[in-house]
């Protein structure tokens, strides 16, 4: 079981279409297993997790380095990296999170991330047309 997964909350939301997960990550200086930096562990996690994301019809649509807290408490809201990942449904995301394959990848995520928040977001505005 993935720690802090709010499964009931996600299941209680409507699941009529795609969902984008906003990932906010803060890395450890050293991986918990001693195998490189937190970033190194996160890269190992990513290589494993992307297979699980794609297997469920999801895709990474954007990633970027977090440069500074522009609004908010700098120490409390400090993040190193941000990713937007779209899934065809919340059920697809939960299926991935509950799989044994993801559990294996999650070890590297925990090794690398001092903090990781995932926020489910529903699109309410889009400036550009979908491809």
N, C-alpha and C positions, 0 to 999 in steps of 0.2 A: 504494500500500500504506500502510495506517495504521501509524504507528510504535508499537511495543510491543504490538501486537495478539497475544495468545497463542492463535492459531488452533488449533494442534495440541492444546494443553491442553483447549480447549473441545470440540474434536471427539472427544477421548478420553473425555469424560464421557458418561454415559447421557443420551439426548435424548428421553425418553418423554413430555414434557409441557412446560408453561409454565416459564419461567425469569424471575426478576426480577434486574435489574441495578441494583446500588447504585452510584450515581455520586457521587463526591466531587470537588469542584472548588475550586481556588484561582485567583483571577483576577489578571491583571496590572493594574497601576495604569493603564497606557495600552495600547491595542491595538497589536500589532506593526506594523500597517499605518498607524498614526497616526490612524485614524478613530474617535475617541472612546476610552472606557475599555475595559478588559477585559470588564466587564459588558455594555457596548454591543455588543461583538463577539460575546459569548455569546448575547445576544438575537437577533442576526442568524443565528447558527448554529441556535438553537432553532427559529426560523421555518422554516428549510430542513429541519432534521432531523425535525421532527414529521411532515412529509409522508412521509418514508421509514419512520418507525416505524409510522405508521398503515397504509401500503401493505402492510406485512408482518403486519398483525394485532396490532401492539403498541399499548400505551397508557402514558402517563405517569400513575402512580397517586398520586404524592405528590412535592411539592417543599418545600424550606424553607431558610431562612437558617441557617447554622451559627453559633451564638452564641459558644461557648467550648469548649475542650477540657476535659471534665469528668474524664477519666482518661487519662493518657498524657503524653508530652512535648509541651508546648504549642507550641513552635516546629516540631517535627518533624511533628506531627499536625494542624496548623492548616488548616482548610478554611473556605471562604466560603459554599458552597452545596451542598446535597444533593438528589438526585433518585432516585426509585425508578421504574424503567421495566420493565414486564412485556412479554415477547414470548411467542408461542405455543410457541416452541422455541429452542434454541440455534442451530439451523440458520437460523432466520429472522433472528436477530441477526447471524450471520456473513454471511448473504446481503446484509444491509443494509451492513455494514462493507466488503464487497467491491465495492459498486456505485459506478459513476462519479458518480451523483447524490450519494451520501454523501461521496465524495471532495471534491466541490465545496463542500459544507457544512462539511467538516472544516477547510478553510482558515480559516474564521471561528472555529472552536473553538480552533485553534492560535494564532490572533491574540489570543484573549481569555484563554486558560487558561495560567497559569504551571505548573500541575500539574493532572492529571485522572486519577483512578484509577477503574476500573470493576470491581466485584467481582460475579461471578455467584453468586447465592444460591438455594438450594433451600429452600422452605418446610418447616418441621418442626412448626410450631405456629401455630394461628390461633384467636384468642378469639371472633371473630365469624363468623357464617355468610356464605358467599359470596352475593352478590345473585342 
